[in-house]
Amino acid sequence: MKSTIKELNVLVTDDSLTQRQYAQDLCREMGVAQLLGAANGMDALQILEHEAIDVVLIDLEMPVMDGVELIRAIAQKKLSTSIIILSAKDPVLISSVGTMAEADGLHVLGTFQKPLLPDALECSLLRFIHDAKMALQPIEDDIEQDVTAVELSKAIVNNEMTLAFQPKLTVQGLILSGVEALARWHHPTKGMISPGVFIPLAERHGLIDALTRHLLEQAFKHKRTWQQYGLRFNLAFNLSPLSLADIDIVDWLCAMAAQYDVPANEITFEITENALLGELASAIRTLARLRLKGFHIAIDDYGTGFANAQQLSRVPATELKIDRSLVHRAAARPQQQTIFASTVELAKKLNLSTVAEGVETREDFQVVVDLGVDLVQGFYFSKPLFPDDLLTWIKTGLSQLRREHEGK
C-alpha cells in the first residue's frame, strides 16, 4: 500500500502541451516520481494497458477521444479506479461528468475548473492515499448517504443549505463568548445529509468556494440581526483548506463585513491543522491577510493531525481548539489527560486562547476547569441550534445552565 505522494504513479492526459506540462510540474513539485503524459484519450488507454497507474488526470476537451469517452473506456476495461477531471467548461458540467464516472464505478478524487490549483491537486492525491487506507479497514454497519455533486450544486442555488450554531462559553462564569456556525443540508427527499458527506463532496467537485461563500453570507446576515437585538458575541466559521487558495476570499470577506456592518474582530475563521500540511506559503498568505484585516484565526480539531509546535508558531492564529479525542473521558485516562495538559500549556506559550471541543460530561468539564482552558463547547452545554432556538437558549437556557453549576 502506498502511503506518500511520492510513491504514486500518475498519468496526465491533456492535448495542450502547455497544460500537460503545467500539471506534470505541479506533480513533480509534490514529489511524484512516476509520472507519465498522454496527448489524447487513445494514447492514455495504451499507457493504462501496459502500466499500473494510481491516478489519472483527464482533460475533458481532447481530439481523437475526448475525456468523457476516455472515462467510459477506463471504467469498462477496468484500467484504473481513481481519476481527477479537469476542464475550462462550466463547473456544473464538470460535476455532471464526475457523477457519471462515479456511477460507472470509478473513484473520482476531484472535478476542477482549469487552471488546476496546487492545493486542489495535493488534496486529491492525499485523498487517494487516505481512501486506500480506509478501504483496508473493516467495514462498519453504516449506510453512506448517496448524494451527487449535481444535487449539491442545485442545493446551493435552491437555498437548501442552512446554518446551525453551537455556543462557546467561558470556563469561568459560563458567559456566552461566541458561536460556531455549522453547515446543515436538508435534502427535499433524502432528509438531513451529514456534513461528513457533503463537505468532502464539495471539495472533490470544485464546489467548496460556492458553498463557503453562500453560507458565509448567511452567517453575516445572522450576525447583523443579533447585533440589532443588542447581542454582541463572536461568530466562528470553518474554512476548507481549499478556500485558503481562493485569491479573492480576503477582499470578499472584507466587503461582506462592511456590507453587513460586522466588526472583523468579532469573526473567527477556523482551519484544521491538516491545512498546514498543504501549500503552507499560500495558506499563511491568506491567513496573514485575514489577521491584518482584524479577523481572528483558530486552529481547529487540534490533536487529530500532524501539526507540531514549529508549524503552529508559523501560523498567525489567535486560538487553539482542542479536539474531542483529547477531551472526552480524559478524567479516566491519565495518559490522555497528560497530552491534553501539555497541549494547553503549549497554547499558552504561543499566546493562543484555548477552546475545549466536545465536552459532553461533568467529568470532562472538570478536567477542562482544572487545566485552565479558556472556553468550552459541547453537548454538555448545548447542541448546535438553529437561529430561533439559539435566541431562546440565550434568553432561558443559559441562565438555567449557570444556576445548575452554581449549585454544584
C-alpha positions as CSV (number, residue, x, y, z in Angstrom):
1,M,0.0,0.0,0.0
2,K,1.3,3.5,-0.9
3,S,1.5,5.9,1.9
4,T,3.1,9.0,0.4
5,I,2.5,11.1,-2.7
6,K,6.0,10.4,-4.0
7,E,5.1,6.7,-4.3
8,L,2.2,7.3,-6.6
9,N,2.1,6.6,-10.4
10,V,0.3,9.5,-12.1
11,L,-0.8,9.9,-15.7
12,V,-1.7,13.4,-17.0
13,T,-3.9,13.4,-20.1
14,D,-4.3,16.7,-21.9
15,D,-4.0,17.6,-25.6
16,S,-2.4,21.0,-24.7
17,L,1.3,20.6,-24.2
18,T,1.4,23.7,-22.0
19,Q,-1.4,22.5,-19.7
20,R,0.0,19.0,-19.6
21,Q,3.5,20.2,-18.6
22,Y,2.0,22.5,-16.1
23,A,0.1,19.7,-14.4
24,Q,3.2,17.4,-14.5
25,D,5.3,20.2,-13.0
26,L,2.8,20.5,-10.1
27,C,3.0,16.8,-9.5
28,R,6.8,16.9,-9.5
29,E,6.8,19.7,-7.0
30,M,4.8,17.5,-4.7
31,G,7.3,14.7,-5.1
32,V,5.6,12.4,-7.6
33,A,8.4,10.4,-9.3
34,Q,6.5,8.0,-11.5
35,L,4.9,10.5,-13.9
36,L,3.6,9.9,-17.5
37,G,1.8,12.1,-20.0
38,A,-0.7,11.5,-22.9
39,A,-1.8,13.9,-25.6
40,N,-5.2,12.3,-26.1
41,G,-7.5,9.5,-24.9
42,M,-6.2,6.8,-27.2
43,D,-2.6,7.4,-26.1
44,A,-3.8,7.3,-22.4
45,L,-5.5,3.9,-23.0
46,Q,-2.4,2.4,-24.5
47,I,-0.4,3.6,-21.4
48,L,-3.0,2.3,-19.0
49,E,-3.0,-1.1,-20.7
50,H,0.7,-1.5,-20.0
51,E,1.4,0.5,-16.8
52,A,0.0,0.3,-13.3
53,I,-1.4,3.8,-12.8
54,D,-2.8,5.0,-9.5
55,V,-4.3,8.4,-10.5
56,V,-5.3,9.7,-14.0
57,L,-5.7,13.4,-14.6
58,I,-8.2,13.8,-17.5
59,D,-9.0,16.9,-19.6
60,L,-12.5,16.7,-21.0
61,E,-11.8,18.5,-24.3
62,M,-9.4,16.5,-26.4
63,P,-9.3,15.4,-30.1
64,V,-9.3,11.7,-31.2
65,M,-11.0,10.6,-27.9
66,D,-12.4,13.2,-25.5
67,G,-12.4,12.9,-21.8
68,V,-15.9,11.6,-21.4
69,E,-15.1,8.8,-23.9
70,L,-11.8,8.1,-22.1
71,I,-13.5,7.9,-18.7
72,R,-16.1,5.4,-20.0
73,A,-13.4,3.3,-21.6
74,I,-11.3,3.2,-18.4
75,A,-14.4,2.1,-16.5
76,Q,-15.4,-0.6,-19.0
77,K,-11.9,-2.0,-19.2
78,K,-11.2,-1.6,-15.5
79,L,-7.9,0.0,-16.2
80,S,-7.7,2.4,-13.3
81,T,-10.1,3.3,-10.4
82,S,-9.0,6.9,-9.4
83,I,-9.3,9.9,-11.6
84,I,-9.2,13.7,-11.5
85,I,-11.4,15.5,-14.0
86,L,-10.3,18.9,-15.5
87,S,-11.9,21.3,-17.9
88,A,-12.3,25.0,-18.7
89,K,-16.1,24.5,-19.0
90,D,-18.9,25.2,-16.6
91,P,-18.5,23.7,-13.1
92,V,-21.9,22.1,-13.3
93,L,-21.0,20.3,-16.5
94,I,-17.7,19.1,-14.9
95,S,-19.6,17.9,-11.8
96,S,-22.1,16.0,-14.1
97,V,-19.2,14.1,-15.7
98,G,-17.9,13.3,-12.2
99,T,-21.3,11.9,-11.3
100,M,-21.3,9.8,-14.4
101,A,-17.8,8.5,-13.6
102,E,-18.8,7.5,-10.1
103,A,-21.9,5.8,-11.5
104,D,-19.5,3.8,-13.7
105,G,-17.6,2.6,-10.6
106,L,-14.6,5.0,-10.8
107,H,-13.1,6.7,-7.8
108,V,-13.4,10.5,-8.5
109,L,-10.8,12.3,-6.5
110,G,-11.8,15.7,-7.8
111,T,-13.5,17.7,-10.5
112,F,-11.9,21.1,-11.1
113,Q,-12.0,24.1,-13.5
114,K,-8.7,25.0,-15.1
115,P,-6.2,26.1,-14.2
116,L,-5.6,23.4,-11.6
117,L,-4.6,24.8,-8.3
118,P,-1.7,23.2,-6.3
119,D,-3.8,22.9,-3.2
120,A,-6.6,21.1,-5.1
121,L,-4.2,18.6,-6.7
122,E,-2.4,17.9,-3.4
123,C,-5.7,17.4,-1.5
124,S,-6.8,15.0,-4.3
125,L,-3.6,12.9,-4.1
126,L,-3.7,12.8,-0.4
127,R,-7.4,11.7,-0.6
128,F,-6.3,8.8,-2.8
129,I,-3.8,7.7,-0.1
130,H,-6.4,8.2,2.7
131,D,-9.1,6.3,0.9
132,A,-6.8,3.4,0.1
133,K,-6.0,3.1,3.8
134,M,-9.7,3.2,4.7
135,A,-10.5,0.5,2.1
136,L,-8.3,-1.9,4.1
137,Q,-10.2,-1.2,7.3
138,P,-13.2,-3.4,8.4
139,I,-16.5,-2.1,7.0
140,E,-18.8,-0.8,9.7
141,D,-22.6,-1.1,9.7
142,D,-23.0,2.4,8.4
143,I,-25.1,3.3,5.3
144,E,-23.4,6.0,3.3
145,Q,-25.8,8.7,2.1
146,D,-26.0,8.7,-1.6
147,V,-25.9,12.2,-3.0
148,T,-24.2,13.6,-6.1
149,A,-22.3,16.8,-6.9
150,V,-25.2,17.9,-9.2
151,E,-27.6,17.6,-6.2
152,L,-25.2,19.6,-4.1
153,S,-24.9,22.3,-6.7
154,K,-28.7,22.6,-7.0
155,A,-29.0,22.7,-3.2
156,I,-26.7,25.8,-3.1
157,V,-28.8,27.5,-5.7
158,N,-32.1,26.5,-4.1
159,N,-31.1,27.6,-0.6
160,E,-31.3,24.1,0.9
161,M,-28.1,24.8,2.8
162,T,-28.6,26.4,6.2
163,L,-26.6,27.0,9.4
164,A,-26.9,25.8,13.0
165,F,-24.9,27.5,15.8
166,Q,-23.2,25.9,18.7
167,P,-22.4,28.1,21.7
168,K,-18.9,28.7,23.0
169,L,-18.8,29.6,26.7
170,T,-16.1,30.9,29.0
171,V,-15.0,28.3,31.5
172,Q,-15.1,30.9,34.3
173,G,-18.7,32.0,34.7
174,L,-20.2,30.3,31.7
175,I,-20.6,33.5,29.8
176,L,-21.5,33.3,26.1
177,S,-18.3,34.2,24.2
178,G,-19.4,33.2,20.7
179,V,-21.0,30.6,18.5
180,E,-19.6,28.3,15.8
181,A,-21.6,28.2,12.5
182,L,-22.1,24.6,11.3
183,A,-23.4,23.8,7.8
184,R,-26.7,21.8,7.5
185,W,-28.3,20.4,4.4
186,H,-31.9,19.3,4.4
187,H,-32.4,17.4,1.2
188,P,-36.1,17.6,-0.1
189,T,-36.4,13.8,-0.4
190,K,-33.4,12.3,1.4
191,G,-33.7,14.3,4.6
192,M,-30.7,15.6,6.6
193,I,-27.4,15.0,4.8
194,S,-24.3,14.8,7.0
195,P,-21.6,17.4,6.6
196,G,-19.2,14.5,6.6
197,V,-20.7,13.6,3.3
198,F,-21.3,16.9,1.6
199,I,-18.2,18.9,2.6
200,P,-15.8,16.3,1.1
201,L,-18.2,16.1,-1.9
202,A,-17.9,19.9,-2.4
203,E,-14.1,19.8,-2.1
204,R,-13.8,16.9,-4.7
205,H,-16.0,18.6,-7.2
206,G,-14.8,22.2,-7.0
207,L,-18.0,23.4,-5.3
208,I,-16.4,24.3,-2.0
209,D,-15.9,28.0,-2.8
210,A,-19.5,28.5,-3.9
211,L,-20.8,26.6,-0.8
212,T,-18.5,28.6,1.5
213,R,-19.5,32.0,0.2
214,H,-23.2,31.1,0.2
215,L,-23.0,30.0,3.9
216,L,-20.7,32.9,4.9
217,E,-23.2,35.4,3.6
218,Q,-25.9,33.7,5.7
219,A,-23.6,33.9,8.7
220,F,-23.0,37.6,8.3
221,K,-26.8,38.2,8.0
222,H,-27.4,36.4,11.2
223,K,-24.6,38.3,12.9
224,R,-26.2,41.6,11.9
225,T,-29.6,40.5,13.2
226,W,-28.1,39.6,16.6
227,Q,-26.3,42.9,16.8
228,Q,-29.7,44.7,16.1
229,Y,-31.0,42.8,19.2
230,G,-28.1,44.1,21.2
231,L,-26.3,40.7,21.3
232,R,-22.5,41.0,20.7
233,F,-20.6,37.8,20.6
234,N,-18.0,36.2,18.3
235,L,-19.0,34.2,15.2
236,A,-16.7,31.3,14.2
237,F,-16.8,29.8,10.7
238,N,-14.9,26.8,9.3
239,L,-12.8,27.4,6.2
240,S,-11.8,24.5,4.0
241,P,-8.0,24.2,3.2
242,L,-9.1,24.8,-0.5
243,S,-10.7,28.1,0.4
244,L,-7.3,29.4,1.5
245,A,-6.2,29.1,-2.1
246,D,-9.0,31.4,-3.2
247,I,-7.1,34.6,-4.0
248,D,-10.2,36.8,-3.8
249,I,-11.5,35.4,-0.5
250,V,-10.0,38.1,1.8
251,D,-11.2,41.0,-0.2
252,W,-14.7,39.4,-0.5
253,L,-14.8,38.8,3.3
254,C,-13.9,42.4,4.0
255,A,-16.6,43.5,1.6
256,M,-19.2,41.3,3.4
257,A,-18.2,42.6,6.8
258,A,-18.6,46.2,5.6
259,Q,-21.9,45.4,3.9
260,Y,-23.4,43.8,7.0
261,D,-21.7,46.2,9.4
262,V,-20.0,43.3,11.2
263,P,-16.7,44.2,13.0
264,A,-13.8,42.0,11.8
265,N,-12.6,41.4,15.3
266,E,-15.9,39.6,16.1
267,I,-15.3,37.0,13.4
268,T,-13.1,33.9,13.8
269,F,-12.1,31.6,10.9
270,E,-11.3,28.1,11.9
271,I,-8.9,25.9,9.9
272,T,-7.9,22.3,10.6
273,E,-4.3,21.7,11.5
274,N,-4.1,19.4,8.4
275,A,-4.5,22.6,6.3
276,L,-0.9,23.3,7.4
277,L,0.3,20.2,5.6
278,G,-0.6,21.5,2.1
279,E,0.6,24.7,0.4
280,L,1.9,26.3,3.6
281,A,3.0,29.5,1.9
282,S,-0.3,30.0,0.2
283,A,-2.3,29.2,3.4
284,I,-0.2,31.6,5.5
285,R,-0.5,34.3,2.9
286,T,-4.3,34.2,3.2
287,L,-4.3,33.8,7.0
288,A,-1.9,36.7,7.4
289,R,-4.1,39.0,5.3
290,L,-7.1,38.0,7.3
291,R,-5.3,38.8,10.6
292,L,-4.2,42.2,9.2
293,K,-7.8,43.0,8.4
294,G,-8.7,42.3,12.0
295,F,-10.3,38.8,11.8
296,H,-9.3,36.1,14.2
297,I,-7.9,32.7,13.3
298,A,-8.4,29.4,15.1
299,I,-6.7,26.1,14.5
300,D,-9.5,23.5,14.7
301,D,-9.5,19.8,15.7
302,Y,-6.0,20.1,17.2
303,G,-4.8,16.7,18.2
304,T,-6.1,14.7,15.2
305,G,-3.5,15.6,12.7
306,F,0.3,16.0,12.5
307,A,1.0,19.7,13.1
308,N,3.8,20.4,15.6
309,A,4.8,23.4,17.7
310,Q,7.0,24.7,14.9
311,Q,4.2,24.7,12.4
312,L,1.8,26.3,14.9
313,S,4.3,29.1,15.5
314,R,4.3,29.9,11.8
315,V,0.6,30.5,11.7
316,P,-0.9,33.8,12.7
317,A,-3.5,32.1,14.9
318,T,-5.2,33.6,17.9
319,E,-7.0,30.4,19.2
320,L,-6.4,26.7,19.5
321,K,-9.4,24.4,19.5
322,I,-8.5,21.1,21.3
323,D,-10.3,18.1,19.7
324,R,-12.9,16.0,21.4
325,S,-10.5,13.0,21.1
326,L,-8.3,14.6,23.8
327,V,-11.1,16.0,25.9
328,H,-13.7,13.2,26.2
329,R,-13.1,10.8,29.1
330,A,-9.8,12.4,29.9
331,A,-10.6,12.1,33.6
332,A,-10.4,8.3,33.4
333,R,-7.4,8.2,31.1
334,P,-4.2,9.6,32.7
335,Q,-2.1,9.4,29.5
336,Q,-4.7,11.3,27.5
337,Q,-5.0,13.9,30.3
338,T,-1.3,14.4,30.2
339,I,-1.4,15.1,26.5
340,F,-4.3,17.4,27.0
341,A,-2.5,19.3,29.7
342,S,0.7,19.7,27.5
343,T,-1.4,20.9,24.7
344,V,-3.0,23.6,26.9
345,E,0.5,24.6,28.1
346,L,1.8,24.8,24.5
347,A,-1.1,27.1,23.5
348,K,-0.4,29.4,26.5
349,K,3.3,29.6,25.5
350,L,2.2,30.6,22.0
351,N,-0.2,33.2,23.4
352,L,-3.2,31.3,22.0
353,S,-6.6,31.2,23.7
354,T,-7.8,27.6,24.2
355,V,-11.2,26.0,23.4
356,A,-12.1,22.5,24.5
357,E,-14.4,20.9,22.0
358,G,-16.7,18.0,22.5
359,V,-17.3,18.5,26.3
360,E,-20.1,16.0,27.0
361,T,-20.0,15.2,30.7
362,R,-19.5,16.9,34.0
363,E,-16.2,14.9,34.4
364,D,-15.0,16.3,31.0
365,F,-15.8,19.8,32.2
366,Q,-14.0,19.4,35.5
367,V,-10.8,18.4,33.7
368,V,-11.2,21.5,31.4
369,V,-11.5,23.7,34.5
370,D,-8.5,22.1,36.3
371,L,-6.3,22.6,33.3
372,G,-7.1,26.3,32.9
373,V,-8.8,26.1,29.5
374,D,-10.4,29.4,28.4
375,L,-13.5,28.4,26.5
376,V,-15.7,25.3,26.2
377,Q,-18.0,23.9,23.6
378,G,-20.0,20.7,23.5
379,F,-23.3,18.8,24.1
380,Y,-22.9,19.1,27.9
381,F,-23.8,22.8,27.4
382,S,-25.8,22.9,24.2
383,K,-26.2,21.1,20.9
384,P,-25.9,23.1,17.7
385,L,-29.1,25.3,17.5
386,F,-30.9,26.9,14.6
387,P,-31.2,30.7,14.8
388,D,-34.6,31.0,16.6
389,D,-33.7,28.2,19.0
390,L,-30.4,29.9,19.8
391,L,-32.2,33.1,20.8
392,T,-34.5,31.1,23.1
393,W,-31.5,29.3,24.6
394,I,-29.7,32.7,25.3
395,K,-32.8,34.0,27.0
396,T,-33.6,31.0,29.2
397,G,-31.3,28.0,28.8
398,L,-28.0,29.9,29.5
399,S,-29.2,31.3,32.9
400,Q,-30.6,27.9,33.8
401,L,-27.2,26.3,33.0
402,R,-25.4,28.8,35.2
403,R,-27.8,28.1,38.1
404,E,-27.2,24.4,37.8
405,H,-23.5,24.8,38.1
406,E,-23.6,27.4,40.9
407,G,-25.4,24.7,42.9
408,K,-22.7,22.1,42.4
